[in-house]
Amino acid sequence: SQKIEQNSEALNIQEGKTATLTCNYTNYSPAYLQWYRQDPGRGPVFLLLIRENEKEKRKERLKVTFDTTLKQSLFHITASQPADSATYLCAPGDYGQNFVFGPGTRLSVLP
Amino acid sequence: GAVVSQHPSWVICKSGTSVKIECRSLDFQATTMFWYRQFPKQSLMLMATSNEGSKATYEQGVEKDKFLINHASLTLSTLTVTSAHPEDSSFYICSARVLMGGSQETQYFGPGTRLLVL
């Protein structure tokens, strides 16, 4: 069955540094992969979608890579700020199928 | 971007009562909505897929008679937790499917409804 892992349950970094979150999947060949942000007590908010034929995608301070050989996606936040503190979820998806969310990584950016 | 609302945001009820949660797409039509449940410090678990004008599709292990879903219009889906018990206490989140072109899709999520059954 499909399995999605995110590198760590929690990640603490210093303000201004780059945060790197990892999403690995097995028994799955998604056509695209999405990253969401979830704040406590709130629904997830869509951030970025990257397709299987795209190696990298950027949006402001966010960068996502997608390596279908390694079955891995990396999510980077550059010049991190305390306001970036949240749980980040990856969700691989395929055409016509519901996508499954990873367990999430809780990022804390320390001032 | 697309906005999805949920009502109520918080509900406390007695064991044995039924609770209805509404999910609305505010500025777009959603033929497909999803209902998720999330327990503390866990990821979202898909409960069911709600299709406008047809029966919902439930995930394995989710009781369709306990969690009634109605998607009567293109902007409204409801989830009714019937005869709620303390173990049904959770954070319930809905989302609406949005196609982004190239057959990719994303989901816009509601703010969630926290249910506490006493």
Interface residues (C-beta under 8 A of the other chain):
Chain A: A31 Y32 Q34 Y36 G41 R42 G43 P44 V45 F46 L49 R51 L89 G93 Y95 N98 V100 F101 G102 P103 G104
Chain B: G1 V4 Q6 F34 Q42 S43 L44 L46 T49 F91 I93 C94 S95 M100 G102 S103 Q104 E105 T106 Q107 Y108 F109 G110 P111 G112 R114
